[in-house]
């Protein structure tokens, strides 16, 4: 009787562990790859539409002269083959060529200034200028819309959310890398519901 109870309990535990693991794998197949410093190219339709609209042709990747766009591999489930930019590695220079070649409208025509791939967010606890460790203005100097998207107030960078394109040039230029591999300024993706 004890052995039978033990085996029954072992079976229940094994089944529940496998079921939980299967649910995690299934959730991972549908989880969006868009996260901090990992963004869709300019003009991307809302994320919940993007995966169905993009035909994974790779034209955006081929057209990018800066090689900042990568296609996701099979580990990304239903998002495999779709474009993503890791802005901390290679930012978007807003050349807008990817938008011009997209055959499906997954990347909608948009001006550089109107692009909203994400929003730059300064971590005031790690930023050299905000912690008074250095007179750093790397993000400010790298911004293509200096004095519109990033301004200096008392020698400290401040992001103007309404003007930030989310291109990631500031993140790429930031000399500070935190222990969690983020920068002192990071690009947060737009809220589910869309970017431009």
Secondary structure as UniProt FT lines:
FT   HELIX           2..30
FT   TURN            36..37
FT   STRAND          38..39
FT   TURN            42..43
FT   HELIX           47..53
FT   HELIX           59..63
FT   TURN            65..66
FT   STRAND          69..71
FT   HELIX           74..79
FT   TURN            80..81
FT   STRAND          83..86
FT   TURN            87..89
FT   HELIX           97..101
FT   TURN            112..114
FT   STRAND          118..122
FT   TURN            124..126
FT   TURN            128..132
FT   HELIX           138..142
FT   TURN            144..145
FT   TURN            147..149
FT   STRAND          150..153
FT   TURN            154..155
FT   STRAND          156..159
FT   HELIX           161..163
FT   HELIX           169..173
FT   TURN            179..180
FT   STRAND          185..189
FT   TURN            192..193
//
